[in-house]
Amino acid sequence: MKDADGHHVEVVGLDGILRDISVVRMNVDNYEEAYEILISHGFRNTRGEDIIQEKSAKSAMMVAPSGFQIMLIQHLKK
């Protein structure tokens, strides 16, 4: 879904997730810089040091000590 200002809301269903969760997706131009900023503010990567690397993007699910979650993603331009 997209509002008049261009902000997106995605609603997805995932197998194996037993409850609803809210995640903010943060699209960035510099993945490494954004990752380090989040780490310095107490976030941790839910996959340890692993990142999800695909042809078109790299990403990681980051979670704050409070439980707030951010999907950090950089779309790779060709």
Number of C-alpha atoms within 10 A of each C-alpha: 8 9 8 6 6 8 8 11 11 10 7 6 7 8 5 6 8 7 6 8 8 10 13 14 16 13 14 15 12 11 20 10 11 17 19 11 12 17 15 10 10 12 21 19 20 13 11 10 8 10 15 11 12 10 9 10 13 15 21 22 20 23 19 15 10 8 9 13 20 19 15 21 23 19 16 12 8 5
